[in-house]
Amino acid sequence: MITGRIKSKVISTCKNENLDSKTLFVVEPVDPYGKICGNEIVAIDNIGAGVGELVLVVQEGSSAADLFGHPVPVQAVIVGIVDKITLEGE
């Protein structure tokens, strides 16, 4: 699982039917301090997140797709909105 900031929404007029009514976002991985720490990924939203929010992303391929209860061709799923990160000792 990673933390990331949602950069933008992905608009797709032609996609797999199991993705209909699902929102896709470009997510930029960030460390606990908010510093970018990886390449952007496209993740499907499972919770109603929005652009600019800090989120938790499951990036386990088939494990991520299993969250929907039916076959969905995804490798990353937004599973939580982060309110606050508290680092031990700070």
Legacy VTK file of the C-alpha trace (Angstrom):
# vtk DataFile Version 3.0
C-alpha trace
ASCII
DATASET POLYDATA
POINTS 90 float
0.000 0.000 0.000
1.215 3.511 -0.771
0.163 7.072 0.019
-0.358 9.443 -2.859
-1.882 12.743 -3.874
-4.576 12.744 -6.560
-3.361 14.980 -9.393
-6.145 14.711 -11.929
-9.114 12.770 -13.209
-8.761 10.418 -16.177
-11.495 10.736 -18.798
-12.013 7.721 -21.048
-14.880 7.504 -23.523
-14.112 3.911 -24.478
-13.227 1.451 -21.695
-13.906 -2.030 -20.365
-17.583 -2.383 -19.401
-16.615 -3.354 -15.831
-15.117 0.126 -15.445
-18.359 1.914 -16.350
-19.459 4.350 -13.618
-16.006 4.059 -11.965
-13.720 7.085 -11.644
-10.048 6.845 -12.588
-7.440 9.225 -11.177
-3.761 9.965 -11.767
-2.087 9.524 -8.357
1.403 10.786 -7.498
3.088 8.691 -4.769
4.307 10.784 -1.808
6.223 10.043 1.388
4.883 10.922 4.882
6.279 14.456 4.474
4.416 15.037 1.194
7.536 14.734 -1.001
7.039 12.988 -4.358
8.619 9.537 -4.180
7.712 7.632 -7.317
6.119 7.603 -10.741
2.503 8.550 -11.288
-0.021 5.721 -11.472
-3.619 5.449 -12.608
-5.893 4.149 -9.857
-9.604 3.393 -9.771
-11.545 5.146 -7.013
-13.432 2.884 -4.607
-14.428 5.474 -1.985
-15.379 8.829 -3.514
-12.033 10.657 -3.346
-11.284 13.849 -5.245
-8.491 15.791 -6.907
-5.945 17.155 -4.412
-6.692 14.624 -1.658
-4.074 12.470 0.031
-5.117 8.835 -0.385
-4.146 5.241 0.351
-3.677 3.083 -2.722
-3.538 -0.710 -2.929
-1.212 -1.645 -5.769
-1.345 -5.416 -5.827
-2.827 -6.215 -9.226
-5.337 -9.034 -8.806
-5.707 -8.284 -5.079
-6.787 -4.758 -5.961
-9.280 -6.015 -8.537
-10.783 -8.444 -5.999
-12.178 -5.495 -4.015
-15.024 -5.167 -6.514
-16.402 -8.716 -6.253
-16.300 -9.191 -10.020
-13.540 -9.048 -12.645
-12.237 -5.494 -13.022
-9.059 -4.894 -15.058
-7.141 -2.709 -12.595
-3.782 -2.782 -10.847
-4.299 0.048 -8.347
-7.316 0.974 -6.209
-7.871 4.001 -3.964
-9.073 2.516 -0.663
-8.804 5.389 1.827
-8.585 9.160 2.261
-5.804 10.215 4.645
-6.787 12.870 7.179
-3.427 13.079 8.958
-0.080 11.295 9.162
1.629 11.328 12.536
5.232 10.126 12.624
6.497 8.524 15.804
8.911 10.768 17.713
7.736 14.005 16.105
LINES 1 91
90 0 1 2 3 4 5 6 7 8 9 10 11 12 13 14 15 16 17 18 19 20 21 22 23 24 25 26 27 28 29 30 31 32 33 34 35 36 37 38 39 40 41 42 43 44 45 46 47 48 49 50 51 52 53 54 55 56 57 58 59 60 61 62 63 64 65 66 67 68 69 70 71 72 73 74 75 76 77 78 79 80 81 82 83 84 85 86 87 88 89
